[in-house]
Amino acid sequence: MEQVIIEQHDGWVKLTLNRPEAKNALNTAVLARVAEALTAAAADPTVRAALICGAHGTFAAGADIAEIEAKTSAEGALDPRKAHWAAIRAFPKPLVAAVDGFALGGGFELALMADMMVLGADARLGLPETNLGLIPGAGGAQRLLALAGRARATRMVLGGEIIDAATAYDWGIAGWLATGPALPEAEALIARMCKRAPLALQAAKAALVAGDETALALHEERAAFERLLDSADKLEGIRAFREKRKPEFKGQ
């Protein structure tokens, strides 16, 4: 089974996350495939934009906890996922995220890397990593801070709050809120956008990304994530998640 389904459309490419057994959790192989597909799309002059969505009614329920559980800070520093995240963010053409169902942790971080986010009516967004003894590791907290402001980002990052689609739209996290599933509206949006001047779209995206991210503490966020990989609290958080119980953190 293809974990990322790639479909070519007229002027754009669609990437569908497809790990139903894991609610489309982003393991390293999936992230690598997304990065590879976007790198290929960037080099293809017939592709003007890309769309990412999730199959089976869920965008992505987070990173793959099995890969993080035993990972140390030394391994985190050399993690190939960092290069995959960088390749996704470096995609020079417009990127649309169609978010249905849950987009949590790394899944929400992936959606936050999109230039345009369309939320389905049932979308639920969150960065609950502190409940696992970790923090967002791919710039999610920084990008959320820029979009929603400090008070609201604090609710989600420190408080672990998971918000619904209407709240995310009201907070300015997403530019579109569908009355039903996100995908049909996102596909109509990207089809319209592909009729616009491609070089102008790329130049506009580059300017927006530079203006939005120049002042963000992305390196500091990643470094803090890597340090936490060695903590006992991380192990306790993941074990508690697996055992479906509340974690007992000791600050170690």
N, C-alpha and C positions, 0 to 999 in steps of 0.2 A: 504494500500500500504506500502510495506517495504521501510523505508527511507534509510536503508543500506542493500544492497543485498549481501549475503555472499555465495560464491561458492567455493567448494573444488575441487582442481585439483591435478594432480599427483605430490605430494611433496610441493605444495604451496596453499595458499588461496587467493582468490580475493574478495576485498571489493569495492562495487560500491556505491557511494553516489547517492541517488535517491530522490531528492526533486525538481521536475521540476518546481513547482509553485514558488519556491524561488531561482531558479538557483543553487540548491544544497548548499545553505547557511548552515553554520554549527551552528545549534542551539544546545542547551545543550543535547537534546536527541540523536541527531546524533553523537555528539562527544562521548557521553557515550557509544553508541553502537559500535563505532569504537574501543574505548579503551577496551571494553569487548571482542570483537572479537579477538583483538590482544593478549590480556592476555590469552585467551583460546588457541590461536595458539602457543603462547610461551610454553605452558605446553604440547602441543601435539607433541610427538616425530616423527609423520609422516609428520609434517609440517616443512619445512626447510626455508621457506621465505614467504613474503606476498606482495601483490600488491594492491595499492589504486588507484581508478580512479573515474571519474564522469560520470553519465549517461546523455543522451540528449545533447552531444556535449560540455558540460561545466564541468570543474573540480569542482570548488566551488567559488561562487562569493563573498565570505566573511563570516563574522560572521552574526548572525541573529540580525539585528539592533533593532528589537522589544524587544529583551531581554536586550539590553544595554541601551536603551533610559531612563528608570527610575532607572537604577541600581546606587546605591551610592557607595562611596569608602569603607564604612563599609561592604556592601554586596559583593563588589569585593574582599575584603580580605578573605571572607569565600566562595567564588565562587567554586562550585564543578567542574567547568571546569578546574581549575588548576590541580586537581587530574587526570582528564581525559587526559589532555595534558602530564602530567608526565608519565602516563601509556603508552601512545603512544611512547614517547621518550625512555622509558625503554624497549620497545620490543627488545629482545636480538638477533633476527635473521634479516637477510637482509630485508629491506623494500624498495620497488620500488614504485615510483609515476609516473603514466601515465597522463600527463597533456595535455588535449585538451581544447580549448576555454579559458575562463577566470579562472585565479587563483589569486584572489585578497584578500587582508587583511588576515583574518584567513585561507582562502583557500590556499593562498600562504605560510603562516606559516606552514600549514600541509604538503605541498609539500616539504618545506625546512627541515622538520624533517625526510624525507626519506633519505636513504643512496644513492639511485640512482634515478635520475629524468630523465624521457624521455619526451621530448616536442614534441607535434604535431605541424605541420606547422602553424596552426592558433592560437597557444597558446598566451595568453596575461597575463603578470605577473605584479603585483604591490602591494604596501603597501600604500594605499591612506588615511590612518586613520587620518592624520593631517587635512584633509578636513572635518572631522567629529568632530574636537576638541579633538582627541585622538591620541595615538601612538600605534604601535603594542604591543600586550599584552602577546604573547606566545613565545617570543624570536626571532621573525622574523627579527627585525632590527639587532640583534647581529649575527645571522647566515648568514644573507645577507652580513654584514660587513666582516665576515671571508671569504666568498666565492668571493665576488666581489671587496673588497677594499673600503676604506673610501669615495673616490670621487664618485664612482658609487652608493654606498649605500646612500650617501647623496642625490643624484639626485632622488632616489626612495622614501626615507623616508621623507626628508624635502620638496622636490619638488613635491612629489606625482606622479612622472612620471610612466606611465604604458608602459612597453617595450614589444616588440614582441619576438617571439621565437628565431629568428636568433641572435638578440642582446643578449638575455639571454645566449645562447650557447656560443657566442663569449666572454662574460664576465666571463665564467666559472661557472655560476649558475647551469647549467645542463650538464651532461656528454653525453647526446644523443639528437640528433635532427632528427626527422623523416621527410621524404619527404611528408607524408600525416598524417593521424591520429596517435597518439602516442601509442594507445593500442596494435595494433598487434606487434610492435617492442618491447614494454615492456613485453608482454607475451612471446615472443621468448627469450628475455634476461633472464627473471626469470626462464624459463624452462632450459636454459643452465646452469645457476648458481646453480640450484638444483642438478646438477650432481657433483658438487664440494664437498669437505669434509665438512660436516655440522659443526663439532666442530671447525674446522679451520676458517670457515666463521664467526662464532659467536665470536671467539677470535679476529679475525681481526677487526670486527665491533667495539667491545668494545675498542680496542686500538685506532681506528680512532676517535671514539666519544670522548674518554677521551682527546686525543691530540688536537682535534678541539675545544672543549667546556670548557676546564679547565679555560681558561683565559677570557671567555666571561662574560659580566656583565648582566647575565640573571635575577638575583634578582633585580638589580637596574632598569632594563627595566620594569619589572612587577610592581614594587612599583610606578614608575612614571605613568604607565597606571592607576593604582587604584586611585591615587590622582586626576587624571583628570576626573574621573567619576563624581565628585561633581561640576565640573565647568559649568558656564553658557554657555561657548563656546561649550561644548559637546552637550548641549540641542539645541543650535542654529544650530550646524552642522547637527545634525540628522533631525531636523525639515526642514532645507533647502533641505536636500537630499530627504525627503518625498515630499516636495512641488516643487521639480525640479527647484530650484532657487539657485543663488549663496549665500553662507552664509555671514553674516556680523558679524565678530568676534570682540569682545571688550576687549579681554585679561582678562576676569573675570571668 
